[in-house]
Amino acid sequence: MGDLLKTLFRTTILDDAAYQAWRERPNLFLRGIVLIVIISLVAGLVSFGVSLVNMVKPVDMAAIEEQINKQLELQSQFNPSLRDPEVRVMVDKMMGMMVPMINDIASIKPPLGHGISGLFQAVGGWLSRALAAIGGWLFYGALVLIAVRLLGGTAKLAEFLGMVSLYVIPGLLGLLSPVPCVGAILALAAAIWSIIVYVKAVSFTSHLDTGRSIVAVFAPAVAIFLLSLVVAALFTLWIVIVS
């Protein structure tokens, strides 16, 4: 176990010997799945705790109403219409109906009790994080492999996915993501670090140079972005035509 942890740590500092050691271990694809699940769950522990506390504690309607009023005041600074007395009266009436409605919904007791239901919701959100990570790893990894082969690289799908799974390790910084100010900076650092590890894994596995590996990693994201723009443009055009 100690050797494995050392190997994983050394991959984050882009040590070729560590990538080779990870590659030579048996069941590379299965280990990739296990690695992503474990890192995702560990990185989400603090967020899970915060979510659990929020789920099981009683709803504070006074705090909710105060937050709504703060948001309205903030919006009124950028939207002059909200400063109109008549509009403000309408908004206040609407909020007067919504707040009691929210209170009524929050007061409904779930069949298993508020605490147990909150626990299940928090656990469900925590586990869904790992499932989403696996889905993204499989989908995006397959697209990157297509780009790799178009650029002249060679790699088998299972081995390729097992190697690029190493990108998830810097995500352990996500443990500190709820920390104010520092958490956001660490999350950004983890994202950049993960991309660097991903590029290194692609280069090591496919025998592409660093430049082509970077292109292979980012090509699917660019293609998806351009495709979404085309779909949005076509949808807008269709709305204009039918309206």
N, C-alpha and C positions, 0 to 999 in steps of 0.2 A: 504493500500500500504506500509506504514511504517513497519507493522508487517511482511509483505512478504519479504521486503528487509532485515530485521533483520534475518529472518529465512534463507534466501539464504546466507547471510554473515556467519552465524553460521555453516552452512554446510561445509564451506571451512576450518573451524577450527575443523571439525570432531565431532561436538556436536551431540550426539545421539538424544536429544530432538528435535533438528532442523530437523533431518532426519525423525523423527516420525511426526512432524508437516507438513512437505512437503508431506509425504505419505498420510496423512489424508485429505488433500485438495482434492476437487472434480476434475474430469477430469484429472487425473494424466498424462496420455499419451499425451493428447492435450497440457497440460501445458509444458510437456517436449519439444514438437515441438516449441512452442512459445518461451521458454527459449533459445533454441539453435539458433533460428533465430535472436532474439534480441541481444544476446551476440555476435554472429558472426558478425552482422552488426555494432554494436558499436565498437568491437575490430578492425574492418577493416576501421574505419572512417579516420584515419590518412593516411593509405595506399591508400584509395580511393582518398583523397585530393592530395597526391603526384602523383598518376596515372592520375588524372584529369588534373593537371598542365602540366604533360609531354605530355598528349594527345592533348591538345588544343594549346600548344605553337608551333611555327614553327620549323621545323627540322633544326638543326644546323649541316650542313655537315662538317664544319671545325672541330667541336668537334668529330664527328663520325670518320673522317679520322685520327685525332690525336689519338683517342682511338685504332683504328686498328693498327696504327704504334707502339703504346706502347705494344700491345699484341704480335706483331711480334718480337719486341725486346726482350720481355720476353721469348717467345718461343725459340728464337735463343740461349738463354743461356743454354737451356736443350736439344736442337736439333742441333748438330753440322752441319748437312746438310744445315740448313738455313743460315749458315755463308759462304757457298760456293758462290762465286761471280755470277756464272751462275744461280744457283738456286734463288739467290736474285733478279737477273734481271727478271727471269720468274715471281717471286712473285710480283714484282713491276708492271710488265705489266698487270698481272691479276687484281691487285688492281686498276690500271689505267682504266680498263674496268668496274670493279664492282662499284666504287664510283660514276661515272656519271650515271650508271644504277639505283643505289639507289636514287640518286638525282632526276632522271626522275620520278621514282615511287612515291617519296615523294611529288613531285610537282603536282601530279594528284589531282584535286579538287573533293572531294566527292559531291554527289548530294545535300546534306543538308548543305554543308559548313563544313570547317575543325573543327570549334568550336563545332557545334552541333553533328557531328559524333564522335568527341572525347569525348563529354559528354556521349553519348549513350554507347560508348565502356567502359568508366570508370564505369558507373552505372551497365552495364552488368557484368563486372568483379566483382564488389562489391556484387551484388545479387547472382552470381554464387558461391561465397564463402559460403553463407548461405545454398544454395542447396546442395553443396558438404558436408557440415557439417551434414546436415540431413541424406544424403545417407550413410555417414560413420557411424553415430550413429545407424541407423537401421541395417545395414549389420553386423557391428562388434558386436553390442549388441546381435543380434540373435546368433552369433557364441559363444559369451561368455556364453549365457544362456544354450547352448548345453553342454558346458564344465561344467557349474554349476551343471546341472542335472546328468552328468556322475560322478561328485564328491560327489553326495548325497544331493545337495541343492534342494530347492523347491522355485519356483517363477513363476508367470504368466507373459507372454510376455509383455503385455501392461503395467502392473505395474512395471516390471523390467526395461523396457526402460524408463519409466517416472522417475524412481529413478536414474538411471545411467546418465540421462541427466544433472545432477548436476556437472558432471566433466567439463562442458564447462565454468563454472564461472571463474576459474583462467585465462581463455583466455582473460579476460579484460586487462591483462598486455600487450596484443598484440597492444594496443593503442600506446605503446612506442617502438614498434619493429623497426620503421624506425630510431630511435635515434642511431647514431654511437656508437659502443662499448657497451654502456649500454643496447641498444635494444636487442642485441644477448643474453646477460646474462639473461635479464628478460624473453625472449622467452624460454630459457632453464628452468628457474625456473618455468614458467607457465606450461610447459610440464610435469615436475616432479610433480608439485602440482596437476595437473589434474589427473595424474595416481593414486596418493594417494587418491584423492576424489573418483575416479572410484572404486578403491578397497574397500574403506569404504562403498560405496553405494551397491556394490555387496554383501559384508558381511552382511550388515544390512538387505537387501531384501531377500537373499537366506538362511540366518541363517548358513552360513559356517563360520568357523574360519578364521582368517586373512591369515594364510598360504595357505589354500585351495583356498581362494578368489584370492590371488596373482597368483596362478597357473591357475585358471580359466580365469583371465584377460589376462595373457601372452600366454596361450596355443594356441589361434587362430593365434596370430602373429607368433609364432614359427612354427605352422603347415603350414601357408601360405609361410613362408620363405623356409621351407624344400621342399614344393611342387614346389616352383619356381626353386629351385636347381635341382630337378628331371626333371622338364620340360626343363630347360636349358641344362642339360646333355643329355637328349634324343634328343633334337634339334641338339646339337653339333654332337652327334653320327650319326644322320641322314644325316647331311651335309658331314661328313667324308665318309659315305657309298656311297652316290650318287655322290660325286665328283671324 
